């Protein structure tokens, strides 16, 4: 069977009010390039009527396909599922909340025709809440500091809206990480890449499902699965703490012989509290890595499918 030229892969969660408009705008945009396309919606166990709308669209247009997951696995497993089920020579990954405009699809495709395998989108003005923009910028700073390979650096203005060629899709699907970040894997894969600038739009319906807790957990996954520098920092900080303790011990001994100085229980209490807190903190970091190793060794599937339509 001949592959469609373009596959559009979009995870759907609490998107019932935007799915139909999104599909219309995607079709209008792609039609200026080719009529040989498919749109793959992945319903991430959305609690609203998203799946019902996807089914209705798929019944009226066989180029629209749907996969519904058995529970909420998250945005990135949903993207993985969509890439696994798409058949196109290229795949365009885009959210269906309409903050990312499908009108840029021709620009992405033209870049691909220039010989690039991965084309990212760069949002010039992120239309998110202030706290989320600050948190994203902070994560990028910490992440970029912790990774050793600077070619994998993250930029807060680069989003998941992107185009990847078939060979990138095939290599992406070889990954077996139980938790991962779509963009980080793309950077790790390498390949010839470029980017286009896009306008980030205000959210028209509902609000983002990414609260602070989910963003924090997402950041931990990105850092722990990509870098072991946190573990190596334990050695440096432990050595510095031991060195400071040794120097303070010498000072206390010297003061005892010079001035008869004898530390009281408050200083001892603070020292014990500091040491205990430091130990527990770094045990927590080690435990984080062990926990992720435990999850990986289970070798559970990244997602579980409940229903399909036109696939």
Backbone as CSV, one residue per row, in Angstrom:
resi,resn,N_x,N_y,N_z,CA_x,CA_y,CA_z,C_x,C_y,C_z
1,UNK,0.846,-1.204,0.000,0.000,0.000,0.000,0.880,1.251,0.000
2,UNK,0.558,2.185,-0.861,1.345,3.408,-0.969,1.138,4.279,0.266
3,UNK,2.241,4.813,0.755,2.174,5.686,1.931,1.559,7.037,1.571
4,UNK,0.768,7.635,2.480,0.379,9.033,2.279,1.617,9.915,2.388
5,UNK,1.595,11.043,1.747,2.757,11.929,1.797,2.935,12.538,3.189
6,UNK,1.822,12.967,3.803,1.909,13.664,5.091,0.956,13.024,6.098
7,UNK,1.476,12.765,7.283,0.639,12.362,8.421,0.672,13.482,9.452
8,UNK,-0.477,13.834,9.958,-0.555,14.791,11.062,-0.917,14.002,12.319
9,UNK,-0.065,14.078,13.312,-0.260,13.333,14.559,-0.576,14.322,15.668
10,UNK,-1.707,14.103,16.334,-2.105,15.044,17.377,-2.698,14.338,18.582
11,UNK,-2.108,14.528,19.770,-2.717,13.995,20.991,-3.913,14.861,21.386
12,UNK,-4.963,14.229,21.882,-6.178,14.965,22.248,-6.538,14.689,23.702
13,UNK,-6.661,15.769,24.472,-7.078,15.640,25.869,-7.849,16.903,26.252
14,UNK,-9.097,16.717,26.639,-9.984,17.838,26.960,-10.020,18.846,25.815
15,UNK,-10.242,18.335,24.615,-10.176,19.178,23.409,-11.467,19.163,22.607
16,UNK,-12.569,18.786,23.229,-13.815,18.610,22.480,-14.252,19.879,21.743
17,UNK,-13.926,21.044,22.276,-14.378,22.284,21.652,-13.494,22.744,20.498
18,UNK,-12.330,22.146,20.369,-11.406,22.618,19.330,-11.126,21.589,18.236
19,UNK,-11.496,20.326,18.440,-11.116,19.267,17.498,-11.663,19.502,16.092
20,UNK,-12.938,19.837,15.969,-13.534,20.014,14.642,-12.898,21.176,13.893
21,UNK,-12.720,22.309,14.569,-12.078,23.457,13.921,-10.634,23.117,13.560
22,UNK,-9.951,22.406,14.459,-8.575,22.001,14.200,-8.497,21.151,12.932
23,UNK,-9.379,20.151,12.817,-9.368,19.272,11.648,-9.615,20.062,10.364
24,UNK,-10.548,20.979,10.401,-10.860,21.797,9.222,-9.652,22.628,8.799
25,UNK,-8.992,23.238,9.779,-7.846,24.099,9.470,-6.654,23.283,8.970
26,UNK,-6.473,22.084,9.525,-5.389,21.215,9.057,-5.629,20.802,7.608
27,UNK,-6.852,20.398,7.296,-7.187,19.971,5.930,-6.995,21.117,4.941
28,UNK,-7.447,22.313,5.316,-7.283,23.482,4.443,-5.812,23.786,4.192
29,UNK,-4.999,23.631,5.233,-3.569,23.923,5.119,-2.851,22.881,4.268
30,UNK,-3.128,21.609,4.516,-2.456,20.534,3.782,-2.896,20.498,2.324
31,UNK,-4.135,20.872,2.048,-4.659,20.810,0.683,-3.871,21.676,-0.289
32,UNK,-3.184,22.678,0.235,-2.353,23.518,-0.636,-1.064,22.792,-1.043
33,UNK,-0.774,21.656,-0.377,0.430,20.868,-0.681,0.067,19.606,-1.450
34,UNK,-0.882,18.830,-0.865,-1.228,17.531,-1.425,-2.594,17.083,-0.910
35,UNK,-3.216,16.192,-1.650,-4.452,15.557,-1.184,-4.165,14.184,-0.571
36,UNK,-2.890,13.832,-0.561,-2.469,12.527,-0.051,-1.975,12.689,1.389
37,UNK,-2.901,12.630,2.334,-2.564,12.886,3.730,-3.440,12.031,4.644
38,UNK,-3.118,12.057,5.922,-3.951,11.451,6.957,-3.785,12.271,8.236
39,UNK,-4.819,12.271,9.056,-4.773,12.930,10.357,-5.024,11.862,11.418
40,UNK,-4.057,11.677,12.303,-4.158,10.646,13.336,-4.372,11.314,14.691
41,UNK,-5.590,11.191,15.205,-5.902,11.687,16.545,-5.635,10.572,17.560
42,UNK,-4.975,10.909,18.658,-4.777,9.950,19.751,-5.495,10.493,20.975
43,UNK,-6.619,9.875,21.296,-7.393,10.289,22.459,-6.730,9.729,23.728
44,UNK,-6.175,10.625,24.530,-5.442,10.209,25.736,-6.412,10.056,26.907
45,UNK,-7.426,9.208,26.695,-8.469,8.957,27.700,-9.063,10.271,28.205
46,UNK,-9.415,11.139,27.276,-9.986,12.432,27.635,-11.335,12.242,28.325
47,UNK,-11.571,12.945,29.448,-12.820,12.763,30.198,-14.027,13.438,29.554
48,UNK,-13.819,14.218,28.486,-14.943,14.886,27.829,-15.384,14.070,26.603
49,UNK,-15.981,14.717,25.632,-16.508,14.021,24.457,-15.529,14.005,23.281
50,UNK,-14.257,14.159,23.537,-13.264,14.205,22.460,-13.326,12.978,21.563
51,UNK,-13.429,11.784,22.155,-13.434,10.565,21.351,-14.678,10.469,20.475
52,UNK,-15.819,10.891,20.986,-17.052,10.874,20.189,-16.919,11.767,18.955
53,UNK,-16.285,12.920,19.150,-16.106,13.855,18.029,-15.114,13.286,17.021
54,UNK,-14.042,12.674,17.512,-13.059,12.054,16.617,-13.710,10.955,15.787
55,UNK,-14.547,10.134,16.421,-15.246,9.067,15.692,-16.162,9.635,14.610
56,UNK,-16.860,10.708,14.935,-17.766,11.325,13.962,-16.995,11.861,12.760
57,UNK,-15.869,12.513,13.025,-15.044,13.035,11.938,-14.499,11.895,11.080
58,UNK,-14.073,10.812,11.734,-13.502,9.669,11.019,-14.534,8.963,10.157
59,UNK,-15.778,8.935,10.613,-16.846,8.298,9.833,-17.151,9.087,8.564
60,UNK,-16.955,10.406,8.628,-17.239,11.263,7.474,-16.038,11.432,6.550
61,UNK,-14.848,11.081,7.040,-13.618,11.268,6.255,-12.638,10.161,6.625
62,UNK,-12.403,9.233,5.699,-11.539,8.083,5.993,-10.071,8.480,6.161
63,UNK,-9.733,9.712,5.783,-8.362,10.176,5.989,-8.122,10.588,7.435
64,UNK,-9.189,10.686,8.185,-9.074,10.987,9.619,-9.138,9.673,10.383
65,UNK,-8.138,9.432,11.200,-8.026,8.178,11.946,-7.975,8.476,13.442
66,UNK,-8.412,7.518,14.218,-8.442,7.729,15.662,-7.954,6.517,16.432
67,UNK,-7.222,6.791,17.499,-6.793,5.755,18.447,-7.138,6.268,19.837
68,UNK,-7.812,5.439,20.609,-8.193,5.838,21.966,-7.438,4.968,22.973
69,UNK,-6.738,5.600,23.892,-5.947,4.874,24.887,-6.827,4.457,26.064
70,UNK,-6.410,3.409,26.757,-7.219,2.825,27.827,-7.284,3.711,29.065
71,UNK,-6.288,4.551,29.237,-6.266,5.528,30.330,-5.361,6.677,29.923
72,UNK,-5.235,7.663,30.790,-4.391,8.815,30.484,-2.921,8.458,30.711
73,UNK,-2.170,8.359,29.616,-0.744,8.026,29.703,0.146,9.260,29.591
74,UNK,-0.396,10.379,29.144,0.397,11.589,29.006,0.641,11.958,27.556
75,UNK,1.041,13.203,27.349,1.211,13.744,25.999,2.251,12.985,25.187
76,UNK,3.388,12.680,25.769,4.481,12.096,24.996,4.244,10.625,24.632
77,UNK,3.706,9.790,25.532,3.291,8.459,25.087,2.216,8.515,23.999
78,UNK,1.322,9.520,24.080,0.288,9.665,23.042,0.918,10.014,21.694
79,UNK,1.942,10.858,21.716,2.662,11.180,20.478,3.336,9.917,19.922
80,UNK,3.959,9.138,20.805,4.598,7.881,20.394,3.573,6.965,19.725
81,UNK,2.382,6.857,20.334,1.316,6.034,19.777,0.925,6.523,18.385
82,UNK,0.777,7.831,18.231,0.410,8.394,16.934,1.457,8.126,15.874
83,UNK,2.731,8.253,16.232,3.808,7.995,15.281,3.863,6.507,14.913
84,UNK,3.524,5.655,15.867,3.509,4.219,15.598,2.406,3.841,14.608
85,UNK,1.328,4.597,14.588,0.183,4.270,13.733,0.117,5.091,12.447
86,UNK,0.952,6.109,12.321,0.908,6.917,11.100,1.685,6.225,9.986
87,UNK,1.326,6.510,8.735,1.922,5.846,7.580,2.648,6.815,6.643
88,UNK,2.651,8.092,6.960,3.149,9.095,6.025,4.650,9.071,5.807
89,UNK,5.076,9.655,4.682,6.505,9.852,4.430,7.087,10.857,5.405
90,UNK,6.253,11.770,5.866,6.639,12.690,6.941,5.493,12.738,7.945
91,UNK,5.829,13.077,9.177,4.798,13.270,10.206,4.935,14.665,10.785
92,UNK,3.805,15.307,10.952,3.769,16.605,11.608,3.071,16.425,12.946
93,UNK,3.795,16.699,14.016,3.257,16.578,15.369,2.775,17.948,15.811
94,UNK,1.527,18.012,16.245,0.946,19.300,16.628,-0.181,19.057,17.626
95,UNK,-0.299,19.929,18.622,-1.415,19.851,19.563,-2.684,20.364,18.882
96,UNK,-3.831,19.865,19.341,-5.091,20.273,18.700,-5.833,21.349,19.490
97,UNK,-5.130,22.044,20.404,-5.785,23.094,21.183,-5.808,24.434,20.459
98,UNK,-5.219,24.470,19.248,-5.208,25.642,18.369,-4.322,26.780,18.868
99,UNK,-3.486,26.515,19.868,-2.471,27.511,20.221,-1.338,27.495,19.203
100,UNK,-1.228,26.363,18.484,-0.258,26.233,17.401,-1.044,26.155,16.095
101,UNK,-0.809,27.111,15.212,-1.644,27.271,14.018,-1.229,26.307,12.905
102,UNK,-2.178,25.501,12.394,-1.862,24.592,11.278,-1.437,25.305,9.998
103,UNK,-1.596,26.612,9.925,-1.240,27.329,8.695,0.249,27.249,8.388
104,UNK,1.069,26.846,9.388,2.510,26.757,9.168,2.936,25.420,8.570
105,UNK,1.991,24.511,8.354,2.326,23.201,7.796,3.045,23.315,6.444
106,UNK,2.592,24.160,5.501,3.328,24.299,4.231,4.773,24.765,4.423
107,UNK,5.010,25.659,5.387,6.379,26.115,5.644,7.248,24.964,6.154
108,UNK,6.683,24.163,7.045,7.416,23.006,7.553,7.752,22.045,6.414
109,UNK,6.778,21.805,5.559,6.978,20.869,4.448,8.008,21.403,3.448
110,UNK,7.987,22.700,3.190,8.970,23.295,2.275,10.384,23.144,2.819
111,UNK,10.543,23.270,4.142,11.855,23.057,4.770,12.301,21.607,4.594
112,UNK,11.349,20.699,4.720,11.658,19.278,4.516,12.145,19.050,3.085
113,UNK,11.511,19.703,2.124,11.897,19.558,0.728,13.289,20.132,0.461
114,UNK,13.747,21.016,1.335,15.105,21.555,1.202,16.162,20.560,1.665
115,UNK,15.721,19.438,2.262,16.676,18.412,2.655,16.824,18.194,4.146
116,UNK,15.941,18.787,4.951,16.011,18.623,6.413,15.106,17.478,6.855
117,UNK,15.587,16.717,7.841,14.810,15.587,8.361,13.970,15.960,9.578
118,UNK,14.396,16.983,10.306,13.651,17.453,11.475,13.513,18.966,11.368
119,UNK,12.291,19.449,11.463,12.066,20.894,11.452,11.288,21.247,12.713
120,UNK,11.907,22.052,13.570,11.284,22.491,14.804,10.535,23.801,14.566
121,UNK,9.694,24.172,15.521,9.051,25.488,15.489,9.503,26.295,16.690
122,UNK,9.777,27.553,16.446,10.274,28.465,17.477,9.193,29.504,17.765
123,UNK,8.660,29.479,18.981,7.593,30.406,19.357,8.213,31.727,19.819
124,UNK,7.920,32.791,19.094,8.534,34.080,19.428,7.939,34.672,20.708
125,UNK,6.647,34.478,20.933,6.007,34.965,22.159,5.092,33.875,22.693
126,UNK,5.502,33.261,23.795,4.721,32.165,24.355,3.514,32.720,25.105
127,UNK,2.304,32.335,24.681,1.077,32.836,25.283,0.623,31.901,26.417
128,UNK,1.500,31.744,27.393,1.174,30.952,28.574,1.095,31.871,29.788
129,UNK,0.632,31.314,30.898,0.626,32.073,32.145,2.067,32.440,32.515
130,UNK,2.212,33.566,33.227,3.554,34.052,33.573,4.333,33.002,34.357
131,UNK,3.662,32.346,35.327,4.369,31.368,36.150,4.875,30.201,35.310
132,UNK,4.116,29.837,34.269,4.529,28.712,33.433,5.728,29.100,32.566
133,UNK,5.729,30.326,32.059,6.877,30.784,31.280,8.136,30.836,32.137
134,UNK,7.985,31.301,33.387,9.139,31.357,34.291,9.630,29.945,34.609
135,UNK,8.685,29.029,34.897,9.053,27.644,35.222,9.753,26.974,34.042
136,UNK,9.267,27.234,32.829,9.878,26.638,31.640,11.285,27.162,31.425
137,UNK,11.466,28.461,31.623,12.797,29.065,31.482,13.759,28.516,32.541
138,UNK,13.269,28.358,33.763,14.098,27.815,34.843,14.493,26.371,34.542
139,UNK,13.520,25.574,34.056,13.828,24.189,33.703,14.902,24.136,32.627
140,UNK,14.779,24.971,31.599,15.763,24.967,30.512,17.153,25.286,31.044
141,UNK,17.227,26.243,31.965,18.527,26.629,32.534,19.142,25.464,33.309
142,UNK,18.344,24.829,34.183,18.841,23.716,34.994,19.200,22.523,34.116
143,UNK,18.322,22.206,33.187,18.555,21.054,32.297,19.824,21.251,31.477
144,UNK,19.983,22.430,30.896,21.154,22.688,30.056,22.448,22.651,30.875
145,UNK,22.363,23.009,32.161,23.543,22.927,33.018,23.905,21.474,33.325
146,UNK,22.892,20.638,33.510,23.131,19.272,33.964,23.584,18.317,32.852
147,UNK,23.227,18.599,31.599,23.625,17.681,30.537,25.059,17.967,30.101
148,UNK,25.767,16.903,29.749,27.165,17.033,29.302,27.243,17.321,27.810
149,UNK,26.332,16.729,27.050,26.330,16.925,25.605,25.500,18.166,25.265
150,UNK,26.162,19.270,24.994,25.463,20.542,24.792,24.677,20.584,23.481
151,UNK,24.891,19.615,22.600,24.075,19.558,21.382,22.641,19.161,21.704
152,UNK,22.417,18.658,22.933,21.079,18.263,23.364,20.388,19.369,24.160
153,UNK,20.954,20.559,24.146,20.417,21.669,24.940,18.968,21.970,24.582
154,UNK,18.248,22.413,25.581,16.822,22.733,25.424,16.626,24.244,25.338
155,UNK,15.652,24.668,24.542,15.262,26.080,24.499,13.774,26.168,24.799
156,UNK,13.420,27.042,25.728,12.027,27.094,26.193,11.031,27.497,25.107
157,UNK,11.493,28.116,24.020,10.587,28.575,22.969,10.345,27.538,21.879
158,UNK,11.034,26.398,21.955,10.840,25.336,20.976,9.811,24.350,21.518
159,UNK,8.736,24.127,20.757,7.663,23.252,21.212,7.601,21.959,20.429
160,UNK,6.612,21.138,20.749,6.483,19.831,20.104,5.961,19.928,18.667
161,UNK,5.417,21.076,18.269,4.964,21.290,16.896,6.179,21.168,15.975
162,UNK,6.222,20.130,15.167,7.421,19.838,14.384,7.092,18.909,13.232
163,UNK,8.039,18.799,12.312,7.942,17.834,11.208,9.147,16.920,11.262
164,UNK,8.905,15.604,11.096,10.002,14.643,11.046,9.804,13.710,9.853
165,UNK,10.906,13.323,9.244,10.853,12.461,8.068,10.612,11.012,8.481
166,UNK,10.341,10.159,7.508,10.056,8.754,7.792,11.239,8.069,8.467
167,UNK,12.464,8.364,8.054,13.600,7.688,8.696,13.753,8.125,10.148
168,UNK,13.383,9.364,10.452,13.409,9.806,11.853,12.314,9.093,12.638
169,UNK,11.130,8.961,12.040,10.032,8.235,12.700,10.463,6.815,13.043
170,UNK,11.064,6.141,12.076,11.476,4.753,12.291,12.493,4.630,13.416
171,UNK,13.445,5.562,13.472,14.451,5.518,14.536,13.840,5.901,15.885
172,UNK,12.923,6.843,15.866,12.233,7.259,17.097,11.507,6.066,17.721
173,UNK,10.865,5.266,16.881,10.065,4.142,17.372,10.912,2.997,17.909
174,UNK,12.216,3.060,17.713,13.106,2.042,18.275,13.369,2.264,19.761
175,UNK,13.045,3.437,20.266,13.305,3.750,21.673,12.429,2.903,22.580
176,UNK,13.013,2.446,23.666,12.317,1.596,24.627,12.233,2.245,26.010
177,UNK,12.564,3.529,26.107,12.483,4.208,27.403,11.037,4.212,27.890
178,UNK,10.837,3.895,29.176,9.469,3.862,29.689,8.923,5.274,29.904
179,UNK,9.808,6.227,30.118,9.419,7.629,30.232,10.391,8.451,29.400
180,UNK,9.871,9.425,28.693,10.726,10.160,27.767,10.090,11.492,27.412
181,UNK,10.859,12.304,26.715,10.402,13.597,26.225,10.616,13.617,24.716
182,UNK,9.567,13.883,23.977,9.598,13.833,22.510,10.754,14.656,21.927
183,UNK,10.885,15.909,22.341,11.897,16.786,21.756,13.308,16.352,22.126
184,UNK,13.494,15.842,23.346,14.821,15.409,23.770,15.283,14.219,22.932
185,UNK,14.368,13.300,22.627,14.724,12.162,21.775,15.099,12.647,20.378
186,UNK,14.354,13.605,19.846,14.686,14.124,18.519,16.093,14.706,18.495
187,UNK,16.453,15.452,19.533,17.806,16.029,19.573,18.854,14.930,19.689
188,UNK,18.550,13.915,20.484,19.502,12.820,20.657,19.729,12.078,19.341
189,UNK,18.673,11.929,18.539,18.781,11.211,17.272,19.713,11.904,16.292
190,UNK,19.805,13.212,16.393,20.645,13.935,15.457,19.875,14.259,14.183
191,UNK,20.426,13.858,13.033,19.869,14.146,11.710,19.936,15.646,11.397
192,UNK,19.787,15.964,10.154,19.864,17.346,9.694,18.578,18.076,10.088
193,UNK,18.715,19.166,10.807,17.522,19.850,11.335,17.549,21.341,11.032
194,UNK,16.361,21.920,11.098,16.200,23.360,10.923,14.991,23.793,11.754
195,UNK,14.583,25.030,11.623,13.411,25.503,12.360,12.741,26.637,11.596
196,UNK,11.487,26.866,11.938,10.773,28.034,11.448,10.206,28.785,12.655
197,UNK,9.973,30.067,12.487,9.372,30.867,13.549,7.858,30.885,13.377
198,UNK,7.148,30.753,14.486,5.688,30.776,14.435,5.152,31.715,15.510
199,UNK,3.925,32.104,15.325,3.232,32.899,16.339,2.462,31.953,17.252
200,UNK,2.674,32.077,18.553,1.952,31.257,19.518,0.660,31.979,19.871
201,UNK,-0.471,31.293,19.739,-1.771,31.935,19.901,-2.330,31.741,21.311
202,UNK,-3.260,32.597,21.673,-3.968,32.441,22.939,-4.837,31.194,22.882
203,UNK,-4.993,30.537,24.000,-5.832,29.342,24.067,-7.298,29.762,23.953
204,UNK,-8.019,29.177,22.988,-9.407,29.578,22.739,-10.398,28.875,23.666
205,UNK,-10.110,27.620,24.010,-11.063,26.838,24.795,-10.363,26.156,25.969
206,UNK,-10.994,26.227,27.126,-10.490,25.497,28.292,-9.152,26.021,28.776
207,UNK,-8.454,25.193,29.541,-7.141,25.560,30.045,-6.222,24.351,29.993
208,UNK,-4.936,24.612,30.039,-3.949,23.549,29.929,-4.060,22.571,31.095
209,UNK,-3.836,21.281,30.804,-3.863,20.252,31.856,-2.533,20.168,32.593
210,UNK,-1.543,20.949,32.143,-0.238,20.930,32.794,-0.225,21.919,33.960
211,UNK,-0.477,21.413,35.176,-0.326,22.248,36.364,1.124,22.168,36.853
212,UNK,1.422,22.828,37.956,2.809,22.885,38.430,3.335,21.496,38.755
213,UNK,2.491,20.662,39.381,2.926,19.311,39.779,3.310,18.484,38.553
214,UNK,2.484,18.526,37.516,2.768,17.740,36.311,3.993,18.273,35.575
215,UNK,4.152,19.591,35.554,5.329,20.167,34.919,6.604,19.770,35.667
216,UNK,6.526,19.760,37.013,7.687,19.390,37.819,8.064,17.930,37.568
217,UNK,7.059,17.048,37.541,7.325,15.633,37.282,7.900,15.440,35.879
218,UNK,7.372,16.213,34.931,7.851,16.159,33.553,9.319,16.581,33.482
219,UNK,9.674,17.628,34.243,11.059,18.109,34.266,11.988,17.059,34.864
220,UNK,11.540,16.386,35.933,12.357,15.345,36.554,12.631,14.204,35.586
221,UNK,11.605,13.810,34.832,11.784,12.742,33.845,12.840,13.156,32.822
222,UNK,12.733,14.376,32.318,13.678,14.852,31.306,15.107,14.864,31.841
223,UNK,15.282,15.304,33.080,16.626,15.417,33.653,17.201,14.051,34.003
224,UNK,16.415,13.230,34.707,16.920,11.947,35.199,17.225,10.985,34.058
225,UNK,16.379,10.979,33.018,16.588,10.052,31.917,17.637,10.539,30.930
226,UNK,18.081,11.766,31.076,19.036,12.303,30.114,20.396,12.590,30.713
227,UNK,20.493,12.660,32.032,21.752,13.067,32.653,21.957,12.367,33.987
228,UNK,23.217,11.976,34.261,23.567,11.425,35.570,24.391,12.422,36.375
229,UNK,24.361,13.672,35.945,25.191,14.684,36.585,24.760,14.951,38.024
230,UNK,23.469,14.766,38.316,23.007,14.951,39.695,23.731,13.991,40.634
231,UNK,23.947,12.764,40.178,24.667,11.789,40.998,26.118,12.205,41.194
232,UNK,26.734,12.721,40.136,28.125,13.150,40.249,28.264,14.397,41.105
233,UNK,27.234,15.243,41.101,27.259,16.422,41.975,27.284,16.018,43.443
234,UNK,26.683,14.862,43.755,26.718,14.363,45.133,28.154,14.243,45.632
235,UNK,29.047,13.754,44.753,30.449,13.564,45.139,31.093,14.904,45.465
236,UNK,30.870,15.898,44.580,31.495,17.202,44.788,30.978,17.883,46.050
237,UNK,29.662,17.888,46.207,29.073,18.564,47.360,29.418,17.820,48.639
238,UNK,29.438,16.487,48.586,29.833,15.703,49.754,31.265,15.987,50.156
239,UNK,32.149,16.109,49.156,33.549,16.409,49.450,33.697,17.802,50.061
240,UNK,32.973,18.779,49.488,33.055,20.153,50.015,32.519,20.215,51.435
241,UNK,31.402,19.522,51.688,30.827,19.495,53.038,31.802,18.879,54.037
242,UNK,32.437,17.763,53.629,33.407,17.105,54.509,34.604,18.014,54.766
243,UNK,35.051,18.712,53.710,36.203,19.608,53.856,35.878,20.757,54.807
244,UNK,34.684,21.348,54.653,34.276,22.444,55.549,34.178,21.942,56.985
245,UNK,33.608,20.744,57.158,33.484,20.172,58.502,34.856,19.950,59.128
246,UNK,35.816,19.482,58.314,37.166,19.239,58.814,37.828,20.547,59.249
247,UNK,37.672,21.586,58.430,38.264,22.893,58.762,37.634,23.471,60.024
248,UNK,36.296,23.367,60.127,35.617,23.869,61.331,36.052,23.090,62.564
249,UNK,36.280,21.774,62.381,36.770,20.970,63.511,38.128,21.445,63.981
250,UNK,39.030,21.753,63.054,40.352,22.274,63.419,40.241,23.616,64.142
251,UNK,39.316,24.474,63.676,39.130,25.788,64.313,38.634,25.619,65.747
252,UNK,37.688,24.684,65.934,37.142,24.442,67.282,38.237,23.941,68.218
253,UNK,39.073,23.014,67.711,40.177,22.499,68.537,41.160,23.620,68.889
254,UNK,41.479,24.465,67.901,42.401,25.580,68.122,41.834,26.559,69.143
255,UNK,40.546,26.908,69.023,39.910,27.831,69.966,39.862,27.236,71.372
256,UNK,39.731,25.928,71.443,39.686,25.275,72.767,41.000,25.480,73.509
257,UNK,42.123,25.339,72.815,43.435,25.494,73.470,43.804,26.964,73.682
258,UNK,43.306,27.850,72.799,43.661,29.271,72.907,42.762,29.998,73.894
259,UNK,41.426,29.775,73.772,40.481,30.532,74.587,39.650,29.653,75.510
260,UNK,39.890,28.386,75.469,39.058,27.505,76.279,37.644,27.425,75.715
261,UNK,37.534,27.644,74.421,36.229,27.672,73.760,35.629,26.265,73.700
262,UNK,34.400,26.138,74.126,33.702,24.851,74.073,32.323,25.068,73.456
263,UNK,32.079,24.527,72.285,30.780,24.739,71.632,29.646,24.181,72.485
264,UNK,28.537,24.882,72.476,27.368,24.427,73.226,26.486,23.543,72.374
265,UNK,25.370,23.102,72.962,24.491,22.190,72.241,23.818,22.805,71.018
266,UNK,23.562,24.142,70.970,22.929,24.686,69.750,23.768,24.476,68.500
267,UNK,25.083,24.722,68.608,25.944,24.540,67.437,25.995,23.074,67.032
268,UNK,26.013,22.182,68.029,26.016,20.753,67.748,24.708,20.331,67.079
269,UNK,23.604,20.887,67.582,22.283,20.574,67.026,22.188,21.020,65.561
270,UNK,22.656,22.237,65.275,22.623,22.763,63.907,23.485,21.909,62.982
271,UNK,24.668,21.496,63.474,25.567,20.684,62.673,24.929,19.334,62.326
272,UNK,24.307,18.706,63.322,23.654,17.412,63.090,22.480,17.572,62.123
273,UNK,21.693,18.641,62.312,20.548,18.891,61.445,20.990,19.108,60.004
274,UNK,22.073,19.886,59.845,22.596,20.155,58.509,23.073,18.857,57.837
275,UNK,23.836,18.078,58.585,24.378,16.828,58.043,23.251,15.854,57.681
276,UNK,22.255,15.753,58.562,21.138,14.836,58.310,20.344,15.269,57.080
277,UNK,20.073,16.562,56.991,19.327,17.081,55.845,20.069,16.847,54.541
278,UNK,21.396,17.066,54.559,22.207,16.856,53.361,22.175,15.391,52.920
279,UNK,22.321,14.493,53.906,22.307,13.058,53.607,20.962,12.637,53.014
280,UNK,19.870,13.092,53.633,18.543,12.722,53.150,18.278,13.273,51.753
281,UNK,18.774,14.489,51.500,18.588,15.113,50.191,19.240,14.274,49.097
282,UNK,20.481,13.878,49.342,21.199,13.129,48.316,20.749,11.675,48.239
283,UNK,20.277,11.137,49.350,19.650,9.819,49.279,18.397,9.870,48.405
284,UNK,17.682,11.004,48.491,16.497,11.184,47.647,16.856,11.203,46.169
285,UNK,17.965,11.864,45.810,18.409,11.899,44.419,18.760,10.493,43.936
286,UNK,19.523,9.768,44.771,19.883,8.393,44.414,18.621,7.542,44.265
287,UNK,17.681,7.722,45.201,16.430,6.979,45.145,15.639,7.274,43.886
288,UNK,15.716,8.520,43.410,15.020,8.914,42.187,15.536,8.108,41.001
289,UNK,16.856,7.999,40.896,17.444,7.220,39.803,17.107,5.738,39.941
290,UNK,17.167,5.208,41.160,16.839,3.800,41.376,15.377,3.533,41.019
291,UNK,14.502,4.475,41.385,13.084,4.334,41.059,12.852,4.288,39.554
292,UNK,13.568,5.144,38.810,13.416,5.147,37.348,13.966,3.857,36.746
293,UNK,15.071,3.352,37.331,15.603,2.063,36.874,14.584,0.952,37.123
294,UNK,13.920,1.003,38.265,12.907,0.010,38.612,11.766,0.033,37.602
295,UNK,11.328,1.250,37.235,10.260,1.380,36.249,10.698,0.822,34.896
296,UNK,11.954,1.097,34.518,12.446,0.655,33.217,12.554,-0.867,33.144
297,UNK,12.990,-1.493,34.237,13.187,-2.956,34.219,11.864,-3.721,34.144
298,UNK,10.759,-3.082,34.486,9.459,-3.752,34.369,9.092,-4.041,32.915
299,UNK,9.608,-3.190,32.008,9.364,-3.345,30.571,7.863,-3.372,30.239
300,UNK,7.127,-2.526,30.899,5.705,-2.403,30.593,5.525,-1.612,29.298
301,UNK,4.412,-1.793,28.604,4.187,-1.012,27.372,4.055,0.480,27.691
302,UNK,4.446,1.304,26.729,4.378,2.756,26.911,2.932,3.223,26.974
303,UNK,2.052,2.530,26.275,0.634,2.881,26.251,-0.172,1.617,25.997
304,UNK,-1.471,1.679,26.268,-2.387,0.571,25.999,-3.563,1.127,25.214
305,UNK,-3.910,0.462,24.121,-4.966,0.949,23.228,-6.306,0.323,23.606
306,UNK,-7.324,1.139,23.629,-8.677,0.657,23.909,-9.486,0.475,22.619
307,UNK,-9.482,1.521,21.755,-10.285,1.489,20.527,-9.524,2.137,19.385
308,UNK,-9.920,1.774,18.153,-9.352,2.382,16.948,-10.476,2.622,15.952
309,UNK,-10.222,3.573,15.066,-11.144,3.799,13.959,-10.336,4.231,12.741
310,UNK,-10.599,3.602,11.607,-9.911,3.841,10.326,-8.421,3.493,10.375
311,UNK,-7.991,2.751,11.366,-6.570,2.387,11.481,-6.408,0.909,11.159
